Structure formats: C-alpha cells, structure tokens
C-alpha cells in the first residue's frame, strides 16, 4: 500500500515555523526554478506567483528579468509576508517590481487570462483540495498563458520518506526536519497531479518528476 496523504496546515501562521523555514537553504532548487520561469516568461506580460512564501523565488526571478517586468506575488500567511517584505527590502529589487498581495490562491483577484505566466513553488502540498488552486491557475492563465508549478512528491513508503530525510535533512534543526517530513507526507504523487490537471480542464501541461523529491508541471 502506498503512503497515504497526511495533510498539514494550509497556512504557516506560527512565527517560529516561518523563521525556521526562512533559514532553510533551498537556493539551488530556487535558482533553477527562477531560471526556468524566465525562459517561460512573456515580454511585458504579468507574472503571477502563487504562495510566494518568503519571496525568495519571485525576487530571484525579478533579478533575471528586465526592469519593466512585474511580478504579483500572492501569499496567505501574514508571517511569511512579513519575511517577504523584509527579504525584498534587503534585496536590490525595487518594491514596484515584486508586488505582494495578501490573498488565497483559490480565490485570486485577477481577471480571466490576465497572466502571461503563472508560477508556484511548494504551495500545492499545503492545500487540502488542490483542484481549487489548479482551477484558478487555469482561469488566470487562460488558454495561452505559460505555467510553471513545482512541488514535492509524496514517497511511496515510510522507508522511502526516511531515506529522503537522511539524504537531504541531515544537519537541520529538529523543527526543520519535521517541517520537511510533514511536507513530504502532504505532497501529491505525479499521478495525482496529472489527474487534478485533467479534472480542471487545463490542457497542454506536461508533468514530470524532476528530482528524487520534486515534480514539475509546465506549459510553454
């Protein structure tokens, strides 16, 4: 029997958890995500980042784009938004280039087809019913907008999950390790992601497992 999905809180509301997450080093995967997003971006078309968290990814994307490009970064957790504002202030990115929106990725304040590119990294595993987010992705991207969504893959067994903790979380604090384990438990499988996209009628998206712990859904 495959490992069952165990949900974690949708919103990271605790200051300690948000701070611990901000200290975790995801720079390697964040930079790869930012580089791919820039490849998919449309000139002068808005970029929408869903679940921006501490904003390290939208800031990394903005650093690679022309100054005229704008990113709307949506985040529900006020604790994470506080870190996002701090990280933007400490960067070389002007506030107008990465604009933060306190909001729910399942109810977005953008018109149909508004986005030239919709990106999201490590949001889906937080959502009890991910189809709510995928429906909004399909709505604001329309039939032409590019899509880049990445997240963790739920392991097939507890032993596989434990092996990932040993491989990737050695040296982390106990809280950071627990956050990672909880996220793996809450993640979707590649098959579940494909089914969600099909159920939501989003076409032209390719879903692949890109690392031992990540999937990527892309449409160019």
Phi and psi in degrees as GROMACS dihedral restraints (atoms count N, CA, C in turn):
[ dihedral_restraints ]
;  ai    aj    ak    al  type     phi  dphi    fc
    3     4     5     6     1   -71.9    20    10
    4     5     6     7     1   160.3    20    10
    6     7     8     9     1   -64.8    20    10
    7     8     9    10     1   124.9    20    10
    9    10    11    12     1   -72.0    20    10
   10    11    12    13     1   153.2    20    10
   12    13    14    15     1   -76.8    20    10
   13    14    15    16     1   126.5    20    10
   15    16    17    18     1  -116.9    20    10
   16    17    18    19     1   114.9    20    10
   18    19    20    21     1   -69.1    20    10
   19    20    21    22     1   148.8    20    10
   21    22    23    24     1  -116.5    20    10
   22    23    24    25     1   169.0    20    10
   24    25    26    27     1   -56.0    20    10
   25    26    27    28     1   139.1    20    10
   27    28    29    30     1   -67.6    20    10
   28    29    30    31     1   -34.4    20    10
   30    31    32    33     1  -116.5    20    10
   31    32    33    34     1   127.8    20    10
   33    34    35    36     1   -81.9    20    10
   34    35    36    37     1    95.7    20    10
   36    37    38    39     1   -98.4    20    10
   37    38    39    40     1   -15.3    20    10
   39    40    41    42     1   -82.7    20    10
   40    41    42    43     1   135.1    20    10
   42    43    44    45     1   -63.7    20    10
   43    44    45    46     1   -37.4    20    10
   45    46    47    48     1   -66.6    20    10
   46    47    48    49     1   -44.4    20    10
   48    49    50    51     1   -64.6    20    10
   49    50    51    52     1   -42.1    20    10
   51    52    53    54     1   -62.3    20    10
   52    53    54    55     1   -42.5    20    10
   54    55    56    57     1   -65.9    20    10
   55    56    57    58     1   -41.1    20    10
   57    58    59    60     1   -64.1    20    10
   58    59    60    61     1   -41.4    20    10
   60    61    62    63     1   -62.5    20    10
   61    62    63    64     1   -41.0    20    10
   63    64    65    66     1   -63.7    20    10
   64    65    66    67     1   -28.2    20    10
   66    67    68    69     1   -81.3    20    10
   67    68    69    70     1   -16.1    20    10
   69    70    71    72     1   -72.0    20    10
   70    71    72    73     1   138.5    20    10
   72    73    74    75     1   -94.6    20    10
   73    74    75    76     1   101.2    20    10
   75    76    77    78     1  -111.6    20    10
   76    77    78    79     1    23.2    20    10
   78    79    80    81     1   -59.6    20    10
   79    80    81    82     1   -36.7    20    10
   81    82    83    84     1   -63.4    20    10
   82    83    84    85     1   -51.5    20    10
   84    85    86    87     1   -72.1    20    10
   85    86    87    88     1   -34.1    20    10
   87    88    89    90     1   -61.1    20    10
   88    89    90    91     1   -43.7    20    10
   90    91    92    93     1   -67.2    20    10
   91    92    93    94     1   -38.9    20    10
   93    94    95    96     1   -63.8    20    10
   94    95    96    97     1   -39.7    20    10
   96    97    98    99     1   -62.9    20    10
   97    98    99   100     1   -46.9    20    10
   99   100   101   102     1   -60.7    20    10
  100   101   102   103     1   -42.1    20    10
  102   103   104   105     1   -63.8    20    10
  103   104   105   106     1   -40.5    20    10
  105   106   107   108     1   -68.4    20    10
  106   107   108   109     1   -38.7    20    10
  108   109   110   111     1   -60.0    20    10
  109   110   111   112     1   -41.5    20    10
  111   112   113   114     1   -63.9    20    10
  112   113   114   115     1   -36.7    20    10
  114   115   116   117     1   -64.1    20    10
  115   116   117   118     1   -32.4    20    10
  117   118   119   120     1   -90.1    20    10
  118   119   120   121     1   -15.9    20    10
  120   121   122   123     1   -63.4    20    10
  121   122   123   124     1   146.7    20    10
  123   124   125   126     1  -101.3    20    10
  124   125   126   127     1   134.6    20    10
  126   127   128   129     1   -53.6    20    10
  127   128   129   130     1   126.1    20    10
  129   130   131   132     1    68.5    20    10
  130   131   132   133     1     1.0    20    10
  132   133   134   135     1   -91.3    20    10
  133   134   135   136     1   142.1    20    10
  135   136   137   138     1   -62.8    20    10
  136   137   138   139     1   144.8    20    10
  138   139   140   141     1  -109.7    20    10
  139   140   141   142     1   129.8    20    10
  141   142   143   144     1  -112.6    20    10
  142   143   144   145     1   122.8    20    10
  144   145   146   147     1  -107.1    20    10
  145   146   147   148     1   119.7    20    10
  147   148   149   150     1   -98.6    20    10
  148   149   150   151     1   126.2    20    10
  150   151   152   153     1    70.5    20    10
  151   152   153   154     1    54.1    20    10
  153   154   155   156     1   -68.7    20    10
  154   155   156   157     1   -16.6    20    10
  156   157   158   159     1    59.7    20    10
  157   158   159   160     1  -127.4    20    10
  159   160   161   162     1   -82.0    20    10
  160   161   162   163     1     4.8    20    10
  162   163   164   165     1    73.8    20    10
  163   164   165   166     1    12.0    20    10
  165   166   167   168     1   -64.5    20    10
  166   167   168   169     1   -34.5    20    10
  168   169   170   171     1   -72.7    20    10
  169   170   171   172     1   -51.4    20    10
  171   172   173   174     1   -61.3    20    10
  172   173   174   175     1   -32.2    20    10
  174   175   176   177     1   -67.2    20    10
  175   176   177   178     1   -39.1    20    10
  177   178   179   180     1   -66.9    20    10
  178   179   180   181     1   -38.0    20    10
  180   181   182   183     1   -64.9    20    10
  181   182   183   184     1   -47.1    20    10
  183   184   185   186     1   -59.4    20    10
  184   185   186   187     1   -35.6    20    10
  186   187   188   189     1   -65.3    20    10
  187   188   189   190     1   -21.4    20    10
  189   190   191   192     1   -99.0    20    10
  190   191   192   193     1    -4.2    20    10
  192   193   194   195     1  -105.8    20    10
  193   194   195   196     1   160.3    20    10
  195   196   197   198     1   -61.2    20    10
  196   197   198   199     1   151.3    20    10
  198   199   200   201     1   -58.6    20    10
  199   200   201   202     1   -21.1    20    10
  201   202   203   204     1   -75.5    20    10
  202   203   204   205     1   -17.6    20    10
  204   205   206   207     1   -78.0    20    10
  205   206   207   208     1   140.5    20    10
  207   208   209   210     1  -119.9    20    10
  208   209   210   211     1   142.9    20    10
  210   211   212   213     1  -122.1    20    10
  211   212   213   214     1   127.2    20    10
  213   214   215   216     1   -97.9    20    10
  214   215   216   217     1   115.3    20    10
  216   217   218   219     1  -108.4    20    10
  217   218   219   220     1   116.1    20    10
  219   220   221   222     1  -101.9    20    10
  220   221   222   223     1   133.5    20    10
  222   223   224   225     1  -149.0    20    10
  223   224   225   226     1   136.9    20    10
  225   226   227   228     1   -88.4    20    10
  226   227   228   229     1   -34.6    20    10
  228   229   230   231     1   -77.7    20    10
  229   230   231   232     1   121.0    20    10
  231   232   233   234     1   -67.9    20    10
  232   233   234   235     1   -31.0    20    10
  234   235   236   237     1   -64.5    20    10
  235   236   237   238     1   -43.1    20    10
  237   238   239   240     1   -69.9    20    10
  238   239   240   241     1   -36.3    20    10
  240   241   242   243     1   -62.6    20    10
  241   242   243   244     1   -36.6    20    10
  243   244   245   246     1   -60.0    20    10
  244   245   246   247     1   -42.9    20    10
  246   247   248   249     1   -67.1    20    10
  247   248   249   250     1   -34.9    20    10
  249   250   251   252     1   -63.2    20    10
  250   251   252   253     1   -45.9    20    10
  252   253   254   255     1   -61.4    20    10
  253   254   255   256     1   -41.0    20    10
  255   256   257   258     1   -64.3    20    10
  256   257   258   259     1   -45.6    20    10
  258   259   260   261     1   -65.3    20    10
  259   260   261   262     1   -36.6    20    10
  261   262   263   264     1   -66.0    20    10
  262   263   264   265     1   -41.0    20    10
  264   265   266   267     1   -63.4    20    10
  265   266   267   268     1   -30.7    20    10
  267   268   269   270     1   -87.1    20    10
  268   269   270   271     1    -4.0    20    10
  270   271   272   273     1   -96.4    20    10
  271   272   273   274     1  -178.8    20    10
  273   274   275   276     1   -97.7    20    10
  274   275   276   277     1    13.5    20    10
  276   277   278   279     1   -92.6    20    10
  277   278   279   280     1   126.4    20    10
  279   280   281   282     1   -66.6    20    10
  280   281   282   283     1   146.9    20    10
  282   283   284   285     1   -58.1    20    10
  283   284   285   286     1   -35.8    20    10
  285   286   287   288     1   -68.4    20    10
  286   287   288   289     1   -17.5    20    10
  288   289   290   291     1   -83.8    20    10
  289   290   291   292     1   -29.4    20    10
  291   292   293   294     1  -126.2    20    10
  292   293   294   295     1   102.9    20    10
  294   295   296   297     1  -101.5    20    10
  295   296   297   298     1   126.4    20    10
  297   298   299   300     1   -91.9    20    10
  298   299   300   301     1   140.3    20    10
  300   301   302   303     1  -129.3    20    10
  301   302   303   304     1   121.6    20    10
  303   304   305   306     1   -79.2    20    10
  304   305   306   307     1   109.7    20    10
  306   307   308   309     1  -167.5    20    10
  307   308   309   310     1   175.4    20    10
  309   310   311   312     1  -102.7    20    10
  310   311   312   313     1   125.7    20    10
  312   313   314   315     1   -65.5    20    10
  313   314   315   316     1   -12.0    20    10
  315   316   317   318     1   -90.7    20    10
  316   317   318   319     1    -6.7    20    10
  318   319   320   321     1  -145.7    20    10
  319   320   321   322     1    84.5    20    10
  321   322   323   324     1   -94.0    20    10
  322   323   324   325     1   144.6    20    10
  324   325   326   327     1   -88.9    20    10
  325   326   327   328     1    43.4    20    10
  327   328   329   330     1  -125.4    20    10
  328   329   330   331     1   146.2    20    10
  330   331   332   333     1   -72.6    20    10
  331   332   333   334     1   162.6    20    10
  333   334   335   336     1   -57.8    20    10
  334   335   336   337     1   132.5    20    10
  336   337   338   339     1    71.6    20    10
  337   338   339   340     1    16.1    20    10
  339   340   341   342     1   -69.3    20    10
  340   341   342   343     1   -35.3    20    10
  342   343   344   345     1   -86.8    20    10
  343   344   345   346     1   133.7    20    10
  345   346   347   348     1   -78.7    20    10
  346   347   348   349     1   -26.8    20    10
  348   349   350   351     1  -151.7    20    10
  349   350   351   352     1   129.6    20    10
  351   352   353   354     1  -109.6    20    10
  352   353   354   355     1   125.0    20    10
  354   355   356   357     1  -123.3    20    10
  355   356   357   358     1   153.3    20    10
  357   358   359   360     1  -161.3    20    10
  358   359   360   361     1   132.8    20    10
  360   361   362   363     1  -129.4    20    10
  361   362   363   364     1   121.1    20    10
  363   364   365   366     1    63.3    20    10
  364   365   366   367     1    33.9    20    10
  366   367   368   369     1   -99.4    20    10
  367   368   369   370     1   -42.9    20    10
  369   370   371   372     1   -57.0    20    10
  370   371   372   373     1   -35.9    20    10
  372   373   374   375     1   -68.1    20    10
  373   374   375   376     1   -15.2    20    10
  375   376   377   378     1   -81.9    20    10
  376   377   378   379     1   -14.4    20    10
  378   379   380   381     1   -95.5    20    10
  379   380   381   382     1   120.8    20    10
  381   382   383   384     1   -57.4    20    10
  382   383   384   385     1   -43.2    20    10
  384   385   386   387     1  -121.8    20    10
  385   386   387   388     1    90.3    20    10
  387   388   389   390     1   -60.7    20    10
  388   389   390   391     1   -20.9    20    10
  390   391   392   393     1   -58.9    20    10
  391   392   393   394     1   -28.2    20    10
  393   394   395   396     1   -60.8    20    10
  394   395   396   397     1   -38.6    20    10
  396   397   398   399     1   -74.6    20    10
  397   398   399   400     1   -44.9    20    10
  399   400   401   402     1   -60.9    20    10
  400   401   402   403     1   -36.0    20    10
  402   403   404   405     1   -61.6    20    10
  403   404   405   406     1   -41.3    20    10
  405   406   407   408     1   -69.6    20    10
  406   407   408   409     1   -37.5    20    10
  408   409   410   411     1   -58.2    20    10
  409   410   411   412     1   -48.1    20    10
  411   412   413   414     1   -63.1    20    10
  412   413   414   415     1   -36.1    20    10
  414   415   416   417     1   -68.8    20    10
  415   416   417   418     1   -49.0    20    10
  417   418   419   420     1   -79.9    20    10
  418   419   420   421     1   -22.7    20    10
  420   421   422   423     1   -81.4    20    10
  421   422   423   424     1   -26.1    20    10
  423   424   425   426     1    62.5    20    10
  424   425   426   427     1  -155.0    20    10
  426   427   428   429     1   -87.3    20    10
  427   428   429   430     1   -11.7    20    10
  429   430   431   432     1  -113.9    20    10
  430   431   432   433     1   -23.4    20    10
  432   433   434   435     1   -66.0    20    10
  433   434   435   436     1   145.6    20    10
  435   436   437   438     1   -77.8    20    10
  436   437   438   439     1   156.5    20    10
  438   439   440   441     1  -136.1    20    10
  439   440   441   442     1   135.6    20    10
  441   442   443   444     1  -142.0    20    10
  442   443   444   445     1   106.2    20    10
  444   445   446   447     1  -126.1    20    10
  445   446   447   448     1   127.7    20    10
  447   448   449   450     1  -132.1    20    10
  448   449   450   451     1   150.3    20    10
  450   451   452   453     1  -163.5    20    10
  451   452   453   454     1  -178.1    20    10
  453   454   455   456     1   -78.0    20    10
  454   455   456   457     1   154.7    20    10
  456   457   458   459     1  -101.4    20    10
  457   458   459   460     1   131.7    20    10
  459   460   461   462     1   -72.2    20    10
  460   461   462   463     1   125.8    20    10
  462   463   464   465     1   -64.5    20    10
  463   464   465   466     1   161.7    20    10
  465   466   467   468     1   -77.6    20    10
  466   467   468   469     1   -21.1    20    10
  468   469   470   471     1  -152.1    20    10
  469   470   471   472     1   165.4    20    10
  471   472   473   474     1   -64.4    20    10
  472   473   474   475     1   -36.5    20    10
  474   475   476   477     1   -66.0    20    10
  475   476   477   478     1   -36.4    20    10
  477   478   479   480     1   -66.8    20    10
  478   479   480   481     1   -38.6    20    10
  480   481   482   483     1   -63.9    20    10
  481   482   483   484     1   -45.1    20    10
  483   484   485   486     1   -60.5    20    10
  484   485   486   487     1   -37.4    20    10
  486   487   488   489     1   -65.4    20    10
  487   488   489   490     1   -36.4    20    10
  489   490   491   492     1   -66.4    20    10
  490   491   492   493     1   -37.7    20    10
  492   493   494   495     1   -63.1    20    10
  493   494   495   496     1   -43.6    20    10
  495   496   497   498     1   -64.0    20    10
  496   497   498   499     1   -41.6    20    10
  498   499   500   501     1   -71.4    20    10
  499   500   501   502     1   -39.8    20    10
  501   502   503   504     1  -112.9    20    10
  502   503   504   505     1   -18.4    20    10
  504   505   506   507     1  -111.9    20    10
  505   506   507   508     1     5.8    20    10
  507   508   509   510     1   -61.0    20    10
  508   509   510   511     1   127.9    20    10
  510   511   512   513     1    94.4    20    10
  511   512   513   514     1    -9.3    20    10
  513   514   515   516     1   -76.4    20    10
  514   515   516   517     1   162.9    20    10
  516   517   518   519     1   -71.0    20    10
  517   518   519   520     1   160.1    20    10
  519   520   521   522     1   -56.3    20    10
  520   521   522   523     1   -38.8    20    10
  522   523   524   525     1   -68.1    20    10
  523   524   525   526     1   -42.6    20    10
  525   526   527   528     1   -62.1    20    10
  526   527   528   529     1   -40.5    20    10
  528   529   530   531     1   -64.4    20    10
  529   530   531   532     1   -41.8    20    10
  531   532   533   534     1   -65.4    20    10
  532   533   534   535     1   -40.5    20    10
  534   535   536   537     1   -60.2    20    10
  535   536   537   538     1   -42.7    20    10
  537   538   539   540     1   -65.0    20    10
  538   539   540   541     1   -45.4    20    10
  540   541   542   543     1   -62.2    20    10
  541   542   543   544     1   -43.8    20    10
  543   544   545   546     1   -62.1    20    10
  544   545   546   547     1   -38.9    20    10
  546   547   548   549     1   -66.8    20    10
  547   548   549   550     1   -39.9    20    10
  549   550   551   552     1   -63.0    20    10
  550   551   552   553     1   -41.1    20    10
  552   553   554   555     1   -62.9    20    10
  553   554   555   556     1   -34.8    20    10
  555   556   557   558     1   -87.5    20    10
  556   557   558   559     1    -8.6    20    10
  558   559   560   561     1   -72.5    20    10
  559   560   561   562     1   164.9    20    10
  561   562   563   564     1   -94.4    20    10
  562   563   564   565     1   159.5    20    10
  564   565   566   567     1   -85.2    20    10
  565   566   567   568     1   165.6    20    10
  567   568   569   570     1   -60.3    20    10
  568   569   570   571     1   -40.1    20    10
  570   571   572   573     1   -62.8    20    10
  571   572   573   574     1   -39.7    20    10
  573   574   575   576     1   -67.0    20    10
  574   575   576   577     1   -37.7    20    10
  576   577   578   579     1   -62.8    20    10
  577   578   579   580     1   -46.4    20    10
  579   580   581   582     1   -60.4    20    10
  580   581   582   583     1   -40.1    20    10
  582   583   584   585     1   -66.8    20    10
  583   584   585   586     1   -40.4    20    10
  585   586   587   588     1   -60.2    20    10
  586   587   588   589     1   -46.0    20    10
  588   589   590   591     1   -62.2    20    10
  589   590   591   592     1   -42.0    20    10
  591   592   593   594     1   -65.3    20    10
  592   593   594   595     1   -43.4    20    10
  594   595   596   597     1   -62.5    20    10
  595   596   597   598     1   -31.4    20    10
  597   598   599   600     1   -90.7    20    10
  598   599   600   601     1    -0.1    20    10
  600   601   602   603     1    71.5    20    10
  601   602   603   604     1    23.8    20    10
  603   604   605   606     1   -90.1    20    10
  604   605   606   607     1   116.6    20    10
  606   607   608   609     1  -105.2    20    10
  607   608   609   610     1   157.8    20    10
  609   610   611   612     1    80.0    20    10
  610   611   612   613     1    12.4    20    10
  612   613   614   615     1   -99.1    20    10
  613   614   615   616     1   129.3    20    10
  615   616   617   618     1  -100.7    20    10
  616   617   618   619     1   128.7    20    10
  618   619   620   621     1  -113.8    20    10
  619   620   621   622     1   124.6    20    10
  621   622   623   624     1  -138.9    20    10
  622   623   624   625     1   155.3    20    10
  624   625   626   627     1   -89.2    20    10
  625   626   627   628     1   120.5    20    10
  627   628   629   630     1  -103.8    20    10
  628   629   630   631     1   -17.3    20    10
  630   631   632   633     1  -141.8    20    10
  631   632   633   634     1  -176.6    20    10
  633   634   635   636     1   -69.4    20    10
  634   635   636   637     1    -6.4    20    10
  636   637   638   639     1  -142.2    20    10
  637   638   639   640     1     7.0    20    10
  639   640   641   642     1  -130.9    20    10
  640   641   642   643     1   144.0    20    10
  642   643   644   645     1  -113.5    20    10
  643   644   645   646     1   159.5    20    10
  645   646   647   648     1  -136.2    20    10
  646   647   648   649     1   132.1    20    10
  648   649   650   651     1  -115.0    20    10
  649   650   651   652     1   121.1    20    10
  651   652   653   654     1  -134.5    20    10
  652   653   654   655     1   143.0    20    10
  654   655   656   657     1  -139.6    20    10
  655   656   657   658     1   125.5    20    10
